[in-house]
Amino acid sequence: MSLRDAVEAILPEWDRWYPSLFDAAADLGVIRARVCPPGSLLLSRRHAAIRDEAVRAFYERWSIAGDPEAPAP
């Protein structure tokens, strides 16, 4: 069931009362916000594992010796 279908099942003429589908869904309780720590919102932290894997693959592909995390001299 799509978000629009769920909202229309609860309030068929939602578009007469709400400016957007998102506002209607939030007010009707179809969707809810989740509280999370602010640090988890940083893309650098969320994608750190993917970045590390890409760096390792780069080092393997080009046969670079040494620690991929070590700074360049």
N, C-alpha and C positions, 0 to 999 in steps of 0.2 A: 504494500500500500504506500503510495507516495505521500509526501507531506501535505500536498494540496487536498488529496482524498481524505486524509485524516482530519484536517481542519473542516472540510465541507461536511463530513459526517457529524461533527459536533455542532457546527454553526453554518448552515447552508448559504446564507447570504453574508458571509464574513467580509466581503469586499465593500459592502455598504458602510461598515463600521471601522474597518482598519485600513491604513494606507498601504500596508504590505502583508504578504503572506507570512513573513517571519514574525512580524508584530502580533498577528492573530495567533499563530502557533505558540508563541511564548506566553501570551495572556491566557490561552486555553489550556496550557500545561502539556501540550503535545511535545514540545522540546524544552529542555532545561539546561541551564548553564552549569558547568562543572568548575569547581574551585581547584586551582592547582598552584603550586609554588611559582613565583615569577621567574625564577631561574630556568624552569623547564620550558619557558616560552622562547628562549634564545635559540635560534637556529644552529648556532655554533655548537651548542651542547646536544641538541636533538639529533644532529647529523654527524656527531663526532665519530661514531663507529663506522659509518659509511666513508667518511673522509680517510680514516685510518686504513681501511681496507683498500681504498684507491691508491694511497701512498705505497702500501706494501706491494700491490700489483705493479705499480710503476717501477719500483726498485727491482722486482723480480724480472719484469719484462726487459729492462735495460741492463740487467746484470750489474747493478751498482752494489758494491760491498759496503758494509757498515750499517750502523743503526739509522733507520729512516727518521727517527725522532731527534737525532743529534743535530745541533746547529752546524751550518757550513762554516769552515774556517775562514 
